[in-house]
Amino acid sequence: MSHRTLIDPVAFLQIHFSRLFMERHGMSPDEFLALDAEKDIIGFLRLCYEPFHLTGDEGVLEELDMYVYSNSL
């Protein structure tokens, strides 16, 4: 019998970049969740899945920084 694991690619991207974002900014999971409640980072990653899954980690992290820390968004 073959075992296959189905991974939702959007969820994988959200987890991957949430972890990298926390590491980049020295955040705890609780701090990230508080910021996400304010800025909807997880929703932004879901919305931008199509371009982000074709972009390198550093490019996505730069986009996240602009989204989260820019006063114009």
mmCIF file of the C-alpha atoms, coordinates in Angstrom:
data_MODEL
# 
_entry.id   MODEL 
# 
loop_
_atom_site.group_PDB 
_atom_site.id 
_atom_site.type_symbol 
_atom_site.label_atom_id 
_atom_site.label_alt_id 
_atom_site.label_comp_id 
_atom_site.label_asym_id 
_atom_site.label_entity_id 
_atom_site.label_seq_id 
_atom_site.pdbx_PDB_ins_code 
_atom_site.Cartn_x 
_atom_site.Cartn_y 
_atom_site.Cartn_z 
_atom_site.occupancy 
_atom_site.B_iso_or_equiv 
_atom_site.pdbx_formal_charge 
_atom_site.auth_seq_id 
_atom_site.auth_comp_id 
_atom_site.auth_asym_id 
_atom_site.auth_atom_id 
_atom_site.pdbx_PDB_model_num 
ATOM 1  C CA . MET A 1 1  ? 0.000  0.000  0.000  1.00 0.00 ? 1  MET A CA 1 
ATOM 2  C CA . SER A 1 2  ? 1.338  3.406  -0.977 1.00 0.00 ? 2  SER A CA 1 
ATOM 3  C CA . HIS A 1 3  ? 1.237  6.270  1.479  1.00 0.00 ? 3  HIS A CA 1 
ATOM 4  C CA . ARG A 1 4  ? 0.907  9.726  0.030  1.00 0.00 ? 4  ARG A CA 1 
ATOM 5  C CA . THR A 1 5  ? 1.023  12.933 1.973  1.00 0.00 ? 5  THR A CA 1 
ATOM 6  C CA . LEU A 1 6  ? -1.057 15.745 0.636  1.00 0.00 ? 6  LEU A CA 1 
ATOM 7  C CA . ILE A 1 7  ? 0.341  19.144 1.523  1.00 0.00 ? 7  ILE A CA 1 
ATOM 8  C CA . ASP A 1 8  ? -1.620 22.264 0.752  1.00 0.00 ? 8  ASP A CA 1 
ATOM 9  C CA . PRO A 1 9  ? 0.928  24.416 -1.109 1.00 0.00 ? 9  PRO A CA 1 
ATOM 10 C CA . VAL A 1 10 ? -0.584 27.664 0.175  1.00 0.00 ? 10 VAL A CA 1 
ATOM 11 C CA . ALA A 1 11 ? -0.406 26.460 3.794  1.00 0.00 ? 11 ALA A CA 1 
ATOM 12 C CA . PHE A 1 12 ? 3.170  25.295 3.237  1.00 0.00 ? 12 PHE A CA 1 
ATOM 13 C CA . LEU A 1 13 ? 4.119  28.743 1.902  1.00 0.00 ? 13 LEU A CA 1 
ATOM 14 C CA . GLN A 1 14 ? 2.379  30.466 4.824  1.00 0.00 ? 14 GLN A CA 1 
ATOM 15 C CA . ILE A 1 15 ? 4.208  28.315 7.392  1.00 0.00 ? 15 ILE A CA 1 
ATOM 16 C CA . HIS A 1 16 ? 7.554  28.630 5.629  1.00 0.00 ? 16 HIS A CA 1 
ATOM 17 C CA . PHE A 1 17 ? 7.499  32.417 5.388  1.00 0.00 ? 17 PHE A CA 1 
ATOM 18 C CA . SER A 1 18 ? 5.954  32.942 8.814  1.00 0.00 ? 18 SER A CA 1 
ATOM 19 C CA . ARG A 1 19 ? 8.869  31.035 10.325 1.00 0.00 ? 19 ARG A CA 1 
ATOM 20 C CA . LEU A 1 20 ? 11.443 32.928 8.256  1.00 0.00 ? 20 LEU A CA 1 
ATOM 21 C CA . PHE A 1 21 ? 9.807  36.267 9.116  1.00 0.00 ? 21 PHE A CA 1 
ATOM 22 C CA . MET A 1 22 ? 9.905  35.437 12.839 1.00 0.00 ? 22 MET A CA 1 
ATOM 23 C CA . GLU A 1 23 ? 13.578 34.476 12.600 1.00 0.00 ? 23 GLU A CA 1 
ATOM 24 C CA . ARG A 1 24 ? 14.425 37.597 10.591 1.00 0.00 ? 24 ARG A CA 1 
ATOM 25 C CA . HIS A 1 25 ? 12.836 39.878 13.199 1.00 0.00 ? 25 HIS A CA 1 
ATOM 26 C CA . GLY A 1 26 ? 13.664 37.893 16.341 1.00 0.00 ? 26 GLY A CA 1 
ATOM 27 C CA . MET A 1 27 ? 9.989  37.314 17.126 1.00 0.00 ? 27 MET A CA 1 
ATOM 28 C CA . SER A 1 28 ? 8.411  34.653 19.246 1.00 0.00 ? 28 SER A CA 1 
ATOM 29 C CA . PRO A 1 29 ? 5.380  32.806 17.859 1.00 0.00 ? 29 PRO A CA 1 
ATOM 30 C CA . ASP A 1 30 ? 3.159  34.802 20.239 1.00 0.00 ? 30 ASP A CA 1 
ATOM 31 C CA . GLU A 1 31 ? 4.615  38.096 18.986 1.00 0.00 ? 31 GLU A CA 1 
ATOM 32 C CA . PHE A 1 32 ? 4.073  36.991 15.394 1.00 0.00 ? 32 PHE A CA 1 
ATOM 33 C CA . LEU A 1 33 ? 0.464  36.020 16.106 1.00 0.00 ? 33 LEU A CA 1 
ATOM 34 C CA . ALA A 1 34 ? -0.189 39.431 17.677 1.00 0.00 ? 34 ALA A CA 1 
ATOM 35 C CA . LEU A 1 35 ? 1.284  41.169 14.634 1.00 0.00 ? 35 LEU A CA 1 
ATOM 36 C CA . ASP A 1 36 ? -0.701 38.870 12.331 1.00 0.00 ? 36 ASP A CA 1 
ATOM 37 C CA . ALA A 1 37 ? -3.905 39.787 14.174 1.00 0.00 ? 37 ALA A CA 1 
ATOM 38 C CA . GLU A 1 38 ? -3.144 43.431 13.397 1.00 0.00 ? 38 GLU A CA 1 
ATOM 39 C CA . LYS A 1 39 ? -1.739 43.112 9.853  1.00 0.00 ? 39 LYS A CA 1 
ATOM 40 C CA . ASP A 1 40 ? -3.178 39.797 8.528  1.00 0.00 ? 40 ASP A CA 1 
ATOM 41 C CA . ILE A 1 41 ? 0.203  38.505 7.367  1.00 0.00 ? 41 ILE A CA 1 
ATOM 42 C CA . ILE A 1 42 ? -1.178 34.992 6.815  1.00 0.00 ? 42 ILE A CA 1 
ATOM 43 C CA . GLY A 1 43 ? -3.965 36.404 4.644  1.00 0.00 ? 43 GLY A CA 1 
ATOM 44 C CA . PHE A 1 44 ? -1.467 38.488 2.678  1.00 0.00 ? 44 PHE A CA 1 
ATOM 45 C CA . LEU A 1 45 ? 0.609  35.377 2.000  1.00 0.00 ? 45 LEU A CA 1 
ATOM 46 C CA . ARG A 1 46 ? -2.512 33.501 0.825  1.00 0.00 ? 46 ARG A CA 1 
ATOM 47 C CA . LEU A 1 47 ? -3.546 36.416 -1.406 1.00 0.00 ? 47 LEU A CA 1 
ATOM 48 C CA . CYS A 1 48 ? -0.057 36.645 -2.948 1.00 0.00 ? 48 CYS A CA 1 
ATOM 49 C CA . TYR A 1 49 ? 0.560  32.906 -3.302 1.00 0.00 ? 49 TYR A CA 1 
ATOM 50 C CA . GLU A 1 50 ? 0.767  32.968 -7.100 1.00 0.00 ? 50 GLU A CA 1 
ATOM 51 C CA . PRO A 1 51 ? 3.645  35.449 -7.416 1.00 0.00 ? 51 PRO A CA 1 
ATOM 52 C CA . PHE A 1 52 ? 5.295  34.407 -4.147 1.00 0.00 ? 52 PHE A CA 1 
ATOM 53 C CA . HIS A 1 53 ? 5.645  30.714 -4.950 1.00 0.00 ? 53 HIS A CA 1 
ATOM 54 C CA . LEU A 1 54 ? 7.808  31.726 -7.923 1.00 0.00 ? 54 LEU A CA 1 
ATOM 55 C CA . THR A 1 55 ? 9.932  34.204 -5.924 1.00 0.00 ? 55 THR A CA 1 
ATOM 56 C CA . GLY A 1 56 ? 12.990 33.518 -3.787 1.00 0.00 ? 56 GLY A CA 1 
ATOM 57 C CA . ASP A 1 57 ? 12.862 33.678 -0.011 1.00 0.00 ? 57 ASP A CA 1 
ATOM 58 C CA . GLU A 1 58 ? 14.636 37.035 0.246  1.00 0.00 ? 58 GLU A CA 1 
ATOM 59 C CA . GLY A 1 59 ? 12.269 38.636 -2.272 1.00 0.00 ? 59 GLY A CA 1 
ATOM 60 C CA . VAL A 1 60 ? 9.188  37.434 -0.404 1.00 0.00 ? 60 VAL A CA 1 
ATOM 61 C CA . LEU A 1 61 ? 10.629 38.569 2.937  1.00 0.00 ? 61 LEU A CA 1 
ATOM 62 C CA . GLU A 1 62 ? 11.284 42.031 1.489  1.00 0.00 ? 62 GLU A CA 1 
ATOM 63 C CA . GLU A 1 63 ? 7.672  42.179 0.281  1.00 0.00 ? 63 GLU A CA 1 
ATOM 64 C CA . LEU A 1 64 ? 6.458  41.117 3.727  1.00 0.00 ? 64 LEU A CA 1 
ATOM 65 C CA . ASP A 1 65 ? 8.579  43.804 5.384  1.00 0.00 ? 65 ASP A CA 1 
ATOM 66 C CA . MET A 1 66 ? 7.106  46.446 3.086  1.00 0.00 ? 66 MET A CA 1 
ATOM 67 C CA . TYR A 1 67 ? 3.580  45.164 3.712  1.00 0.00 ? 67 TYR A CA 1 
ATOM 68 C CA . VAL A 1 68 ? 3.926  44.985 7.486  1.00 0.00 ? 68 VAL A CA 1 
ATOM 69 C CA . TYR A 1 69 ? 6.071  48.022 8.221  1.00 0.00 ? 69 TYR A CA 1 
ATOM 70 C CA . SER A 1 70 ? 5.019  50.522 5.543  1.00 0.00 ? 70 SER A CA 1 
ATOM 71 C CA . ASN A 1 71 ? 2.636  53.242 6.679  1.00 0.00 ? 71 ASN A CA 1 
ATOM 72 C CA . SER A 1 72 ? 1.160  53.547 3.184  1.00 0.00 ? 72 SER A CA 1 
ATOM 73 C CA . LEU A 1 73 ? -0.426 50.087 3.068  1.00 0.00 ? 73 LEU A CA 1 
# 
